[in-house]
């Protein structure tokens, strides 16, 4: 089982780049946006792997959202990212593998 601390590390790194991206513009802003996007997907991938290794998975999406680990993320995630996170959590819960076109 993947230690949730690894997920938390990725989450915090992603938030750092989100905050940085909000304060920069021009080329620096574009670079920060790329780093944010990269770290967001790394975080989601780590979260997916953690979920896949759970011995006892929640039986409903609501139970998944109510897990203490997930609730802590909901408390910290910036408003503009909430819909993205919910969508990614739904895909993780439903076992849908991501399709990215980078």
C-alpha positions in Angstrom: 0.0 0.0 0.0 1.2 3.5 -0.9 1.8 5.7 2.1 -0.6 8.7 1.9 2.2 11.0 3.0 3.6 10.6 -0.6 0.2 11.8 -1.9 0.3 14.7 0.5 3.8 15.7 -0.6 2.6 15.8 -4.3 -0.5 17.7 -3.2 1.6 20.3 -1.4 4.1 20.7 -4.3 1.1 21.2 -6.6 -0.3 23.9 -4.3 3.1 25.6 -4.2 3.2 25.9 -8.0 -0.5 27.0 -8.0 0.4 29.9 -5.6 3.5 30.8 -7.6 1.6 30.8 -10.9 -0.9 33.3 -9.4 1.8 35.8 -8.8 3.7 35.7 -12.1 3.1 36.8 -15.6 4.7 36.6 -19.0 7.3 33.9 -19.6 7.7 33.3 -15.8 4.0 32.8 -15.5 3.9 30.4 -18.5 6.8 28.4 -16.9 5.0 28.3 -13.6 1.8 27.2 -15.3 3.6 24.3 -17.0 5.1 23.2 -13.7 1.7 23.5 -12.0 0.1 21.3 -14.6 2.9 18.7 -14.4 2.7 18.6 -10.6 -1.1 18.4 -10.6 -1.1 15.3 -12.8 1.7 13.8 -10.7 -0.4 14.4 -7.6 -3.5 12.8 -9.3 -1.5 9.8 -10.5 -0.1 9.3 -7.0 -3.6 9.6 -5.5 -4.9 7.0 -8.0 -2.1 4.6 -7.1 -2.9 5.1 -3.4 -6.6 4.4 -4.0 -5.8 1.3 -6.1 -3.8 -0.2 -3.2 -6.5 0.3 -0.6 -7.5 -3.0 1.0 -11.0 -1.8 1.8 -12.3 0.6 -0.8 -15.3 2.8 -0.2 -18.6 1.5 -1.7 -19.9 4.8 -2.8 -18.4 8.0 -4.2 -19.8 9.9 -1.2 -17.9 7.5 1.2 -14.7 8.2 -0.9 -15.2 12.0 -0.5 -15.8 11.5 3.2 -12.5 9.7 3.8 -10.3 11.9 6.1 -7.5 12.0 3.6 -9.9 13.3 0.9 -11.6 15.8 3.2 -8.3 17.4 4.1 -7.6 18.0 0.4 -11.1 19.5 -0.1 -10.3 21.9 2.7 -7.1 23.1 1.1 -7.7 23.0 -2.7 -8.2 26.5 -4.2 -11.7 27.2 -5.5 -10.8 27.2 -9.2 -9.4 23.7 -8.9 -12.3 22.1 -7.0 -14.2 21.0 -10.1 -11.1 19.5 -11.6 -10.4 17.6 -8.4 -14.0 16.3 -8.1 -13.9 15.1 -11.7 -10.5 13.3 -11.2 -11.8 11.7 -7.9 -14.9 10.4 -9.8 -12.6 8.9 -12.4 -10.4 7.4 -9.8 -13.4 5.9 -7.9 -14.9 4.6 -11.2 -11.6 3.0 -12.3 -11.3 5.2 -15.4 -7.8 5.5 -16.6 -6.8 9.0 -17.7 -6.3 9.9 -21.4 -3.9 12.8 -21.7 -2.8 14.5 -24.9 0.3 16.4 -23.9 
